[in-house]
């Protein structure tokens, strides 16, 4: 009797394993491939482009990629040089969703995030991002996250807020 029960548990465990393997490979459950472009700094203060703000702006992309990867997204890398070649000036890819999508399509991304760090004051910044559907070359979401203060941990909180909004968008797409 014990032998039969052990066999049944083994068969059930095997069935669960196969089910998990099947479901994990299912395209319906797979997170999309997302490319994150470098964020651009739009500094409207009386001292624009100070090194601390340039560094903070450069830190947003890797933080966002890290947070998205934690959420299960596959991150697609687009070389900086390719992004520079695709743009015709400040804000170009942010404003031209079709061209940002065409760039991301070359690297097999499903979606591309184009971002800007907007600094209207020394007291706060806005992290702005557009989520673009690469296949349809269309904007599907526009995000804004306010960050008060210049500490790195506050910038990280703003990036985490963006990630929550991005996750919510994908939950609503299903």
Secondary structure, 3 states (H helix, E strand, C coil): CHHHHHHHHHHHHHHHHHHHHHHHCCCCCCCCEEEECCCEEEECCCCCCCHHHHHHHHHHHHHHHHHHHHCCCEEECCCHHHHHHHCCCCCHHHHCHHHHHHHHHCCCCCEEEEEEEEECCCCEEEEEEEEEECCCCEEEEEEEEEEECCCHHHHHHHHHHHHHHHHHHHHHHC
